[in-house]
Amino acid sequence: MGSATKQANFLLPEDLIEEMRRIVPKREQSKVVTEALKKELKRIKLKEVLQTSFGAWKDREHPELKAGAKAFIRKLRHSTRLSRP
């Protein structure tokens, strides 16, 4: 159930290629590079999302958390205990 593949040509530092060839079996090199690239792209996307969403949380919109999240959660848990049968 693999996806279509396409060859890509790009430059890598010589020492990095030599190390990969020494450590990774030939038939697994593309897989290793693919997985590393997927992880790096995921990291870059997450960083971008964090940067663009920074400041989205406004304290004035959440006054219930003024005393802190711990106090808010304790209050929620306390209130549900009273309504249990």
C-alpha positions as CSV (number, residue, x, y, z in Angstrom):
1,M,0.0,0.0,0.0
2,G,2.8,2.4,-0.9
3,S,2.4,5.7,-2.6
4,A,3.9,6.5,-6.0
5,T,7.5,7.4,-5.9
6,K,9.5,9.9,-8.0
7,Q,13.3,10.3,-8.2
8,A,14.7,13.6,-6.8
9,N,18.2,14.9,-7.2
10,F,19.7,17.2,-4.6
11,L,23.0,17.8,-3.0
12,L,24.1,16.5,0.4
13,P,27.4,17.0,2.2
14,E,29.8,14.3,1.2
15,D,30.5,13.1,4.7
16,L,26.8,12.7,5.4
17,I,26.4,10.5,2.3
18,E,29.5,8.4,3.2
19,E,28.2,7.9,6.8
20,M,24.8,6.8,5.5
21,R,26.3,4.4,3.0
22,R,28.5,2.9,5.7
23,I,25.7,2.5,8.3
24,V,22.5,1.9,6.2
25,P,22.1,-1.1,3.9
26,K,21.7,-0.1,0.2
27,R,18.1,-1.1,-0.1
28,E,17.1,0.9,2.9
29,Q,18.8,4.2,2.1
30,S,15.8,5.8,0.4
31,K,13.6,4.8,3.2
32,V,15.9,6.4,5.8
33,V,16.1,9.6,3.9
34,T,12.3,9.6,3.3
35,E,11.6,9.1,7.0
36,A,14.2,11.8,8.0
37,L,12.6,14.3,5.5
38,K,9.1,13.5,6.8
39,K,10.2,14.2,10.4
40,E,11.9,17.4,9.4
41,L,8.9,18.7,7.4
42,K,6.6,17.9,10.3
43,R,8.9,19.9,12.6
44,I,9.0,22.8,10.2
45,K,5.2,22.8,9.9
46,L,4.7,22.6,13.7
47,K,7.1,25.5,14.2
48,E,5.2,27.6,11.6
49,V,1.9,26.9,13.2
50,L,3.2,27.8,16.7
51,Q,4.6,31.0,15.3
52,T,1.4,32.0,13.5
53,S,-0.8,31.1,16.4
54,F,1.3,32.9,19.1
55,G,-0.8,35.4,20.9
56,A,-4.1,33.8,19.9
57,W,-4.9,33.1,23.5
58,K,-6.2,36.2,25.2
59,D,-6.4,36.3,29.0
60,R,-9.4,38.7,28.9
61,E,-11.3,36.0,27.0
62,H,-10.7,33.4,29.7
63,P,-11.2,35.0,33.1
64,E,-12.0,31.6,34.6
65,L,-8.2,30.8,34.4
66,K,-7.1,34.0,36.1
67,A,-6.2,32.0,39.3
68,G,-4.4,29.4,37.2
69,A,-5.3,26.2,35.4
70,K,-4.8,24.1,38.5
71,A,-7.4,26.1,40.4
72,F,-9.8,26.0,37.5
73,I,-9.5,22.2,37.2
74,R,-9.9,21.7,40.9
75,K,-13.1,23.8,40.8
76,L,-14.5,21.8,37.9
77,R,-13.8,18.5,39.6
78,H,-15.2,19.7,42.9
79,S,-18.5,20.8,41.2
80,T,-19.0,17.5,39.5
81,R,-18.5,15.6,42.7
82,L,-21.5,17.4,44.3
83,S,-23.8,16.3,41.5
84,R,-22.9,12.6,41.5
85,P,-25.6,10.2,42.8
